[in-house]
Amino acid sequence: MTKKVLLATEKPFAPAARDKVVAVLKEARYEVVLLESYTDKAQLLDAVKDVDAMIIRSDKVDPAVLDAAKNLKLVVRAGAGYDNIDCAYAKQKGVFAMNTPGQNSNAVAELVFGMMLMMARGRFSGKSGTELKGKTIGIHAVGNVGRCVARIAKGFDMTVLGYHPRRTAEVIRAAGAEPVDSAETLYAKSEYISLHVPATPENKQSIGKALLMSMPKNACVINTARKEVIHEPELLEVFEARPDFRYATDVEPSAEVAKVLQEKYADRFFMTPKKMGAQTSEANVNAGIAAAEQIVAFFEKNDRQFIVNA
């Protein structure tokens, strides 16, 4: 029986990327359903009801979606983070979840430095800024993106430190960073922090006043991870206490906090208009094709390599 695959993207892939994703699935003789730029969850609930697999980006696959998807066996998130999928409930329903690790990594890392340069130059206000050369960058969670950040940082002649609670010193060193023994040490030694921690229960609100206040003068945190890892009330306290502290983020803070930051600290705060880390044509193509190929491999070869809720 022909497999039916839904490409559900509230924020669509670039047309060229979408066409390549569709081509991979059609080459396997799968039926492809497109749901792009949808504005109502009811559209998703209707589209998912008879599909065998689906590819998503930032779209939420919650119990309502999983209950509506009677034939669903696999959800693939075209990207690294997968906290927009209720993995536990999916497992209860017999639905596997996958991500596509590494496909967006360089795009995210380049955005880190785009924001970092902007903050170092005072948001291009015309006033004198600082250079990245000779500064120390701390990579909090040295994974696929962190490895790319380390590579680019070396090109700027920065000192690169890395911390990851589940990586050995050897692995961190092989990724291009000098390992440190704790998050506390990382923040205390780094003028710049690049955040890549997932929004797991232990990480939520873990980046707070103690860590941020320990950073050296002219500290700057770049967040391309998740807003949930920041303790937002304490972030505001740090802004108030430290006129030298800066924060740039690709993940929008809660509305109340974003309003305060934009109104009171606009010269030291930057937020992308929407999550932009993976928004390059190359990352679109890489992640989309990987997602499509993983679906085909799952059904045709029982390949379960990238399952995250086994």
C-alpha positions as semicolon CSV with decimal commas, in nm:
position;residue;x (nm);y (nm);z (nm)
1;M;0,000;0,000;0,000
2;T;0,129;0,348;-0,091
3;K;0,251;0,550;0,205
4;K;0,103;0,895;0,254
5;V;0,328;1,171;0,391
6;L;0,217;1,512;0,514
7;L;0,451;1,809;0,489
8;A;0,301;2,040;0,754
9;T;0,486;2,370;0,775
10;E;0,326;2,675;0,930
11;K;0,656;2,844;0,837
12;P;0,715;2,687;0,494
13;F;1,038;2,564;0,350
14;A;1,181;2,772;0,069
15;P;1,012;2,656;-0,255
16;A;1,332;2,499;-0,389
17;A;1,380;2,305;-0,066
18;R;1,018;2,193;-0,056
19;D;1,039;2,069;-0,415
20;K;1,347;1,862;-0,334
21;V;1,176;1,709;-0,029
22;V;0,873;1,619;-0,238
23;A;1,097;1,470;-0,509
24;V;1,265;1,234;-0,260
25;L;0,927;1,108;-0,138
26;K;0,777;1,075;-0,485
27;E;1,081;0,883;-0,604
28;A;0,990;0,628;-0,336
29;R;0,635;0,634;-0,481
30;Y;0,485;0,791;-0,172
31;E;0,186;1,022;-0,187
32;V;0,270;1,371;-0,061
33;V;0,025;1,617;0,096
34;L;0,131;1,979;0,143
35;L;-0,004;2,197;0,422
36;E;0,190;2,523;0,411
37;S;0,132;2,857;0,586
38;Y;-0,178;2,726;0,759
39;T;-0,348;2,961;1,003
40;D;-0,582;2,733;1,197
41;K;-0,500;2,418;1,392
42;A;-0,817;2,262;1,255
43;Q;-0,645;2,253;0,915
44;L;-0,364;2,045;1,063
45;L;-0,604;1,814;1,244
46;D;-0,787;1,751;0,918
47;A;-0,475;1,701;0,710
48;V;-0,313;1,453;0,948
49;K;-0,608;1,218;0,988
50;D;-0,504;0,956;0,729
51;V;-0,128;1,000;0,681
52;D;0,142;0,745;0,762
53;A;0,415;1,000;0,834
54;M;0,464;1,373;0,862
55;I;0,746;1,624;0,833
56;I;0,727;1,935;1,049
57;R;0,941;2,236;1,136
58;S;0,830;2,440;1,439
59;D;0,478;2,300;1,417
60;K;0,337;2,151;1,738
61;V;0,251;1,782;1,745
62;D;0,050;1,760;2,065
63;P;-0,205;1,504;2,191
64;A;-0,482;1,658;1,979
65;V;-0,277;1,610;1,662
66;L;-0,170;1,259;1,760
67;D;-0,529;1,159;1,845
68;A;-0,648;1,286;1,508
69;A;-0,377;1,095;1,319
70;K;-0,524;0,745;1,309
71;N;-0,263;0,596;1,073
72;L;0,042;0,793;1,184
73;K;0,358;0,595;1,251
74;L;0,636;0,854;1,224
75;V;0,688;1,228;1,282
76;V;1,014;1,383;1,165
77;R;1,118;1,726;1,285
78;A;1,330;1,890;1,015
79;G;1,580;2,031;1,262
80;A;1,759;1,940;1,582
81;G;1,522;2,045;1,861
82;Y;1,207;1,837;1,902
83;D;1,036;1,979;2,210
84;N;0,745;2,081;1,985
85;I;0,657;1,710;1,969
86;D;0,490;1,545;2,268
87;C;0,729;1,252;2,249
88;A;0,590;1,066;2,551
89;Y;0,233;1,075;2,422
90;A;0,352;0,982;2,074
91;K;0,517;0,676;2,221
92;Q;0,193;0,583;2,399
93;K;0,016;0,604;2,063
94;G;0,281;0,390;1,893
95;V;0,418;0,683;1,694
96;F;0,792;0,729;1,656
97;A;0,952;1,074;1,655
98;M;1,277;1,166;1,481
99;N;1,488;1,477;1,436
100;T;1,755;1,560;1,177
101;P;2,060;1,646;1,389
102;G;2,341;1,845;1,233
103;Q;2,158;1,959;0,922
104;N;2,101;2,317;1,042
105;S;2,414;2,346;1,252
106;N;2,625;2,573;1,034
107;A;2,333;2,807;0,968
108;V;2,268;2,848;1,340
109;A;2,638;2,897;1,415
110;E;2,667;3,170;1,152
111;L;2,369;3,348;1,305
112;V;2,545;3,334;1,644
113;F;2,830;3,538;1,499
114;G;2,601;3,770;1,309
115;M;2,434;3,866;1,637
116;M;2,762;3,865;1,826
117;L;2,925;4,110;1,584
118;M;2,621;4,336;1,597
119;M;2,630;4,346;1,978
120;A;3,009;4,395;1,985
121;R;2,964;4,699;1,759
122;G;2,691;4,848;1,976
123;R;2,411;4,747;1,738
124;F;2,581;4,961;1,471
125;S;2,481;5,279;1,650
126;G;2,779;5,471;1,516
127;K;2,960;5,464;1,850
128;S;3,289;5,284;1,903
129;G;3,251;4,911;1,971
130;T;3,486;4,624;2,042
131;E;3,647;4,344;1,842
132;L;3,598;3,971;1,889
133;K;3,967;3,898;1,849
134;G;4,124;3,801;2,178
135;K;3,792;3,761;2,358
136;T;3,675;3,437;2,519
137;I;3,362;3,259;2,403
138;G;3,204;2,988;2,617
139;I;2,996;2,726;2,438
140;H;2,726;2,594;2,670
141;A;2,648;2,247;2,536
142;V;2,901;2,134;2,279
143;G;2,701;1,944;2,019
144;N;2,664;1,981;1,643
145;V;2,603;2,356;1,655
146;G;2,863;2,411;1,925
147;R;3,123;2,241;1,708
148;C;3,048;2,485;1,424
149;V;3,060;2,779;1,665
150;A;3,404;2,667;1,783
151;R;3,531;2,643;1,425
152;I;3,413;2,994;1,336
153;A;3,539;3,140;1,665
154;K;3,889;3,017;1,585
155;G;3,874;3,220;1,264
156;F;3,811;3,530;1,476
157;D;4,112;3,440;1,691
158;M;3,897;3,394;2,001
159;T;3,970;3,172;2,298
160;V;3,710;2,892;2,294
161;L;3,587;2,718;2,609
162;G;3,324;2,445;2,619
163;Y;3,103;2,276;2,875
164;H;2,865;1,987;2,834
165;P;2,739;1,779;3,128
166;R;2,735;1,458;2,925
167;R;3,042;1,498;2,706
168;T;3,392;1,393;2,805
169;A;3,679;1,638;2,801
170;E;3,823;1,449;2,505
171;V;3,505;1,491;2,300
172;I;3,483;1,863;2,381
173;R;3,848;1,912;2,293
174;A;3,799;1,724;1,965
175;A;3,514;1,963;1,885
176;G;3,757;2,255;1,905
177;A;3,695;2,387;2,256
178;E;3,896;2,375;2,576
179;P;3,680;2,187;2,828
180;V;3,587;2,335;3,165
181;D;3,444;2,143;3,458
182;S;3,118;2,328;3,519
183;A;2,873;2,587;3,389
184;E;2,986;2,814;3,670
185;T;3,345;2,807;3,544
186;L;3,233;2,859;3,184
187;Y;3,035;3,174;3,262
188;A;3,295;3,318;3,499
189;K;3,565;3,296;3,230
190;S;3,370;3,398;2,916
191;E;3,289;3,745;2,784
192;Y;3,057;3,576;2,534
193;I;2,833;3,275;2,593
194;S;2,672;3,084;2,308
195;L;2,375;2,887;2,441
196;H;2,282;2,552;2,287
197;V;2,114;2,368;2,574
198;P;1,781;2,191;2,509
199;A;1,467;2,276;2,707
200;T;1,475;1,960;2,917
201;P;1,320;1,968;3,267
202;E;1,663;2,002;3,429
203;N;1,760;2,289;3,197
204;K;1,448;2,501;3,218
205;Q;1,520;2,835;3,390
206;S;1,873;2,711;3,466
207;I;2,043;3,021;3,321
208;G;1,981;3,283;3,587
209;K;2,127;3,560;3,795
210;A;2,410;3,366;3,958
211;L;2,562;3,257;3,625
212;L;2,502;3,585;3,440
213;M;2,632;3,809;3,718
214;S;2,954;3,603;3,734
215;M;3,048;3,686;3,374
216;P;3,334;3,931;3,303
217;K;3,285;4,298;3,215
218;N;3,095;4,365;2,891
219;A;2,934;4,022;2,907
220;C;2,711;3,910;2,621
221;V;2,488;3,601;2,597
222;I;2,372;3,474;2,257
223;N;2,071;3,241;2,277
224;T;1,988;3,031;1,970
225;A;1,851;2,748;2,185
226;R;1,519;2,785;2,368
227;K;1,364;3,067;2,570
228;E;1,267;2,825;2,848
229;V;1,629;2,777;2,957
230;I;1,650;3,144;3,064
231;H;1,520;3,247;3,406
232;E;1,348;3,556;3,269
233;P;1,273;3,744;3,594
234;E;1,638;3,708;3,693
235;L;1,747;3,815;3,345
236;L;1,568;4,145;3,404
237;E;1,745;4,179;3,739
238;V;2,080;4,133;3,566
239;F;1,998;4,402;3,309
240;E;1,909;4,638;3,592
241;A;2,221;4,558;3,796
242;R;2,473;4,551;3,510
243;P;2,478;4,838;3,259
244;D;2,742;4,645;3,064
245;F;2,537;4,326;3,016
246;R;2,403;4,241;2,669
247;Y;2,168;3,973;2,542
248;A;2,082;3,871;2,186
249;T;1,831;3,598;2,115
250;D;1,682;3,404;1,827
251;V;1,403;3,280;2,054
252;E;1,144;3,536;2,159
253;P;1,112;3,588;2,535
254;S;0,767;3,594;2,693
255;A;0,567;3,896;2,579
256;E;0,594;4,086;2,909
257;V;0,971;4,037;2,934
258;A;1,029;4,122;2,568
259;K;0,835;4,447;2,616
260;V;1,051;4,551;2,913
261;L;1,373;4,462;2,733
262;Q;1,276;4,652;2,420
263;E;1,155;4,958;2,608
264;K;1,423;4,989;2,877
265;Y;1,731;4,817;2,738
266;A;1,702;4,847;2,361
267;D;2,069;4,943;2,326
268;R;2,178;4,617;2,493
269;F;1,911;4,375;2,373
270;F;1,836;4,225;2,033
271;M;1,572;3,977;1,923
272;T;1,521;3,837;1,574
273;P;1,168;3,897;1,438
274;K;1,113;3,520;1,427
275;K;1,336;3,219;1,483
276;M;1,597;3,256;1,211
277;G;1,865;3,003;1,302
278;A;1,774;2,752;1,032
279;Q;1,644;3,008;0,784
280;T;1,896;2,965;0,506
281;S;1,833;2,801;0,173
282;E;2,111;2,551;0,243
283;A;1,972;2,452;0,585
284;N;1,620;2,426;0,442
285;V;1,743;2,183;0,179
286;N;1,967;1,982;0,414
287;A;1,708;1,933;0,689
288;G;1,417;1,876;0,454
289;I;1,593;1,616;0,242
290;A;1,726;1,442;0,554
291;A;1,371;1,423;0,694
292;A;1,236;1,277;0,370
293;E;1,519;1,025;0,342
294;Q;1,470;0,917;0,703
295;I;1,100;0,849;0,635
296;V;1,182;0,635;0,333
297;A;1,455;0,448;0,524
298;F;1,216;0,388;0,816
299;F;0,944;0,230;0,602
300;E;1,164;0,053;0,348
301;K;1,456;-0,062;0,568
302;N;1,317;-0,035;0,923
303;D;1,596;0,220;0,989
304;R;1,541;0,368;1,335
305;Q;1,870;0,553;1,379
306;F;1,728;0,897;1,458
307;I;1,433;0,799;1,678
308;V;1,419;1,018;1,990
309;N;1,132;0,853;2,177
310;A;1,218;0,483;2,161
